[in-house]
Amino acid sequence: MKKVERINIIMRYINNRAHFTISEIMREFNISRSTAMRDIKEIEAMGMPLVAEVGRDGGYSVMNNSVLPNIRFTNDEIKALFIAFMATRNQQLPYLKSRQSLTEKLLGLISENQQETLVHLNQVLLFEGTNPHNPDLLDLSDLPHPMLEKLIQTILEDRYLVLSIKEKKEIKCYPIYLLHLYREKSLWFIEGFDLEEEKKRIFSVDHLTEVSAYPVKKRMSKKAIFTKIKKNDARTNLVLELGHESIMQYKKYHPLKISISYTNPYQTTALVKTYVNVHHSEDLSEMVNWLLFLGSDLKIKEAPEVVFQRMRERLSIL
């Protein structure tokens, strides 16, 4: 364990105890007495108010009403935070209106040498959506949809919502229980359980005009909601295994109602489960076209026979 990491853990260890000894620190962290003494002195120098107690074991206690000092980041942790922050530019994320102040505060937490490293990273790393000729420019497109922050704030308080959605020239209201809020292809979507039609729906945040809490008296219990969702999901009749090529194709285009589940940490294989209405010719044709679009490393594990038949017909024409 590196010294910075060890000291951070020791600070948390002793801050949760009324009393500790050097021997306890030695045993807990498997370090020598001299190392334990140096670490304790460094922690004291950082501002943790420790009171030494007379005794052969070298006891210490933390003064009452003391506050744990700021935790120091390792060099790799600082770089990880900064790169993650850089990668969010021009991504229409909420709560990032003042990137300059956030950047200044982050830089203020670290040493000058670490600051120089981050400046260098900022010069050489480019992410999707960044202008290579002016990488520091924050375009207006970086601002999220004006309803997004209000939606998130409402979700934090209550997931039973009434959504006002603009559809063509009229506004329609949908009472839902929110399942997920997610971002895909640079757009934000709401996945919710429609409390009136009792099925899943997906709405674009771009079409959201208002959001409010759904009246308590009209609510369906969460248990009943997930029971109905499970029952609806049992209708799955199409199961796909996607390889790397198919995943790339999936990211280019897929029907909104279909979601992907990655089956390894590198996101090079995935599973898709969905339902295709074989009695609706238009839906069936759209699904067959999409399956062919996914590419050669797609494996169809389960599907209605008519899907295979339509695919063979399409391939014979080609």
C-alpha positions in Angstrom: 0.0 0.0 0.0 1.3 3.4 -0.9 2.1 5.9 1.8 -0.7 8.4 0.8 -3.3 5.7 0.7 -2.2 4.3 4.0 -2.3 7.7 5.8 -5.8 8.4 4.4 -7.0 5.0 5.7 -5.3 5.5 9.1 -7.0 8.9 9.4 -10.4 7.4 8.9 -9.5 4.5 11.2 -8.6 6.8 14.2 -11.2 9.4 13.5 -13.9 6.7 14.4 -12.3 5.8 17.7 -12.2 7.5 21.0 -8.8 6.0 21.8 -6.1 4.1 19.9 -2.5 3.0 20.5 0.6 2.7 18.3 0.5 -1.1 18.8 -3.0 -1.2 17.3 -1.9 0.8 14.3 1.1 -1.5 13.8 -1.1 -4.6 13.9 -4.0 -3.2 11.8 -1.7 -1.9 9.0 1.2 -4.3 9.3 3.8 -1.6 9.7 6.8 -1.1 12.0 6.7 1.1 15.1 8.9 3.8 13.5 6.6 3.9 10.4 3.5 4.2 12.6 5.1 7.0 14.6 6.0 8.9 11.4 2.5 8.5 10.0 0.9 9.7 13.2 3.2 12.8 13.3 2.3 13.5 9.6 -1.4 13.2 10.4 -1.0 15.7 13.3 0.9 18.1 11.0 -2.1 17.9 8.6 -4.3 19.3 11.4 -5.9 16.4 13.1 -6.1 17.3 16.8 -4.6 14.3 18.6 -3.9 14.2 22.4 -1.0 11.9 23.5 -1.7 9.9 26.6 1.1 8.8 29.0 1.6 5.0 28.9 3.9 2.3 27.7 1.7 1.6 24.6 1.8 5.3 23.5 -1.9 5.9 23.6 -3.7 8.7 21.7 -7.2 10.1 21.6 -8.9 12.5 19.2 -10.1 15.8 20.7 -13.9 16.1 21.0 -15.7 18.0 18.2 -12.8 17.6 15.9 -13.3 17.3 12.1 -11.5 14.9 9.9 -8.9 16.8 7.8 -9.2 16.9 4.0 -8.3 13.5 2.4 -5.4 13.8 0.0 -5.7 12.3 -3.5 -3.0 10.2 -5.1 -1.6 11.3 -8.5 -3.5 8.6 -10.3 -6.8 9.5 -8.5 -6.3 13.2 -9.5 -5.8 12.2 -13.1 -8.8 9.9 -13.1 -11.1 12.6 -11.7 -9.8 15.2 -14.2 -10.0 13.0 -17.2 -13.6 12.0 -16.3 -14.4 15.7 -15.9 -12.8 16.5 -19.3 -14.8 13.7 -21.0 -18.1 15.3 -20.0 -17.6 18.4 -22.1 -20.3 19.0 -24.7 -22.3 16.2 -23.2 -25.4 18.2 -22.1 -25.1 17.0 -18.5 -27.0 18.6 -15.6 -25.4 20.7 -12.8 -22.3 21.6 -14.9 -23.2 25.2 -15.9 -20.1 26.6 -14.1 -17.3 24.4 -15.4 -14.7 27.2 -14.8 -15.4 27.4 -11.0 -15.4 23.6 -10.7 -12.1 23.4 -12.5 -10.6 26.1 -10.3 -11.8 24.3 -7.1 -10.3 21.0 -8.3 -7.0 22.6 -9.1 -7.0 24.4 -5.8 -7.0 21.0 -4.0 -3.7 19.8 -5.5 0.0 20.7 -5.7 1.6 22.8 -8.4 3.3 19.7 -9.9 -0.1 18.0 -10.1 -1.6 21.1 -11.7 1.1 21.1 -14.4 0.3 17.4 -15.1 -3.4 18.2 -15.6 -2.7 21.2 -17.8 -0.6 18.9 -20.0 -3.4 16.3 -20.1 -5.9 19.0 -21.1 -3.6 19.9 -24.1 -3.1 16.4 -25.4 -6.4 14.6 -24.7 -9.4 15.2 -26.9 -12.8 13.6 -26.6 -15.8 13.3 -28.8 -17.5 16.7 -29.3 -14.3 18.8 -28.6 -13.0 21.2 -31.2 -9.3 20.2 -31.7 -8.5 23.8 -32.7 -10.0 25.2 -29.6 -10.3 22.4 -27.0 -11.1 24.8 -24.1 -14.1 26.3 -25.8 -17.4 25.4 -24.1 -20.1 25.7 -26.7 -23.7 26.6 -25.8 -24.6 23.0 -26.8 -23.0 21.9 -23.6 -26.1 23.2 -21.7 -28.6 20.5 -20.9 -32.3 20.6 -21.7 -33.9 23.2 -19.4 -36.3 20.7 -17.9 -33.6 18.1 -17.1 -32.4 19.5 -13.7 -36.0 20.1 -12.6 -36.8 16.5 -13.6 -33.9 15.1 -11.6 -34.8 17.3 -8.6 -38.3 16.0 -8.7 -37.1 12.4 -9.0 -35.0 12.7 -5.9 -38.1 13.5 -3.9 -40.7 11.3 -5.6 -40.7 8.8 -8.6 -44.5 8.9 -9.1 -44.8 11.6 -11.7 -47.1 13.3 -14.1 -45.2 14.1 -17.4 -46.5 16.7 -19.8 -45.2 15.6 -23.2 -45.5 17.7 -26.4 -46.8 15.5 -29.2 -47.2 17.2 -32.5 -49.3 20.2 -31.8 -50.8 19.2 -28.4 -49.6 18.5 -24.9 -50.5 15.1 -23.4 -50.1 14.1 -19.7 -48.8 10.7 -18.7 -48.9 9.4 -15.0 -45.9 7.2 -14.6 -43.6 5.5 -12.0 -40.1 6.4 -13.1 -37.8 3.4 -13.7 -34.8 5.0 -15.3 -33.5 8.3 -16.6 -30.8 7.6 -19.2 -28.8 9.3 -21.9 -28.3 7.7 -25.3 -27.0 9.1 -28.6 -26.6 12.5 -27.0 -30.3 12.5 -26.0 -32.0 12.0 -22.6 -34.8 9.6 -22.2 -37.3 8.7 -19.4 -38.3 5.0 -19.0 -41.4 4.8 -16.9 -44.3 2.5 -16.1 -47.5 4.0 -17.3 -49.9 3.9 -14.4 -53.0 4.1 -16.6 -52.1 1.7 -19.4 -50.0 -0.5 -17.1 -47.0 -0.9 -19.4 -43.5 0.5 -19.9 -43.1 3.7 -21.9 -40.1 5.7 -23.1 -40.3 9.5 -23.4 -37.7 11.9 -24.8 -36.8 14.7 -22.3 -36.6 17.0 -25.3 -40.4 16.7 -25.5 -41.0 17.3 -21.8 -42.7 20.6 -21.0 -43.6 20.0 -17.3 -43.2 17.5 -14.5 -45.1 17.2 -11.2 -45.9 14.7 -8.5 -48.7 12.2 -9.1 -51.5 12.3 -6.4 -50.9 9.8 -3.6 -54.4 8.5 -3.6 -54.2 7.3 -7.2 -50.9 5.5 -6.9 -50.3 1.8 -7.5 -47.9 0.1 -5.1 -44.3 -0.5 -6.1 -44.8 -4.2 -5.6 -47.8 -4.3 -7.9 -45.9 -2.2 -10.5 -42.9 -4.6 -10.6 -45.2 -7.7 -10.6 -46.9 -6.3 -13.8 -43.5 -5.5 -15.4 -42.3 -9.0 -14.7 -45.4 -10.4 -16.2 -45.0 -8.2 -19.3 -41.4 -9.1 -19.7 -42.3 -12.8 -19.7 -43.6 -12.1 -23.2 -39.9 -12.1 -24.5 -39.6 -14.1 -27.7 -36.4 -12.7 -29.2 -33.0 -13.3 -27.5 -29.8 -12.1 -29.2 -26.1 -12.4 -28.4 -24.1 -9.5 -29.8 -20.4 -9.5 -30.5 -18.1 -6.4 -30.9 -19.3 -5.6 -34.4 -22.9 -6.0 -33.6 -22.5 -3.8 -30.5 -21.0 -1.0 -32.7 -24.0 -1.4 -35.0 -26.4 -1.3 -32.1 -24.9 2.0 -30.9 -25.5 3.5 -34.4 -29.2 2.5 -34.4 -31.7 0.5 -32.4 -35.4 0.7 -31.6 -36.0 2.8 -28.4 -37.9 0.0 -26.6 -34.8 -2.3 -26.8 -32.1 -2.2 -24.2 -28.7 -4.0 -24.1 -27.1 -5.9 -21.2 -23.3 -6.2 -21.4 -22.0 -9.7 -20.5 -18.3 -8.8 -19.8 -16.5 -5.9 -18.2 -14.9 -4.8 -21.5 -18.4 -4.4 -23.2 -17.4 -6.5 -26.2 -20.2 -9.0 -25.8 -23.8 -8.4 -24.9 -27.3 -9.8 -24.6 -30.6 -8.4 -25.9 -34.0 -9.7 -24.9 -37.2 -8.2 -26.4 -40.6 -9.0 -27.9 -41.5 -8.8 -31.6 -45.1 -8.8 -32.6 -45.2 -11.4 -35.4 -48.8 -10.6 -36.2 -48.0 -7.0 -37.1 -46.3 -7.0 -40.5 -44.7 -3.6 -40.2 -43.2 -4.4 -36.8 -41.9 -7.7 -38.1 -40.3 -6.2 -41.2 -38.6 -3.4 -39.1 -37.2 -6.0 -36.7 -35.8 -8.2 -39.6 -34.2 -5.2 -41.2 -32.6 -4.3 -37.9 -31.3 -7.8 -37.3 -29.6 -7.9 -40.7 -28.2 -4.4 -39.9 -26.5 -5.7 -36.8 -23.9 -7.6 -38.8 -22.2 -11.0 -39.0 -21.3 -11.7 -35.4 -24.9 -11.6 -34.2 -26.2 -14.8 -32.8 -30.0 -15.4 -32.6 -30.5 -17.6 -29.5 -34.3 -17.5 -29.6 -36.8 -16.2 -32.1 -40.2 -17.0 -33.7 -39.8 -19.2 -36.8 -41.3 -16.5 -39.0 -38.4 -14.2 -38.1 -35.9 -16.8 -39.5 -38.1 -17.2 -42.6 -38.3 -13.5 -43.3 -34.5 -13.2 -42.9 -33.9 -16.1 -45.3 -36.2 -14.4 -47.8 -34.3 -11.1 -47.5 -30.9 -12.8 -47.9 -32.0 -14.7 -51.0 -33.0 -11.4 -52.6 -29.6 -9.9 -51.8 
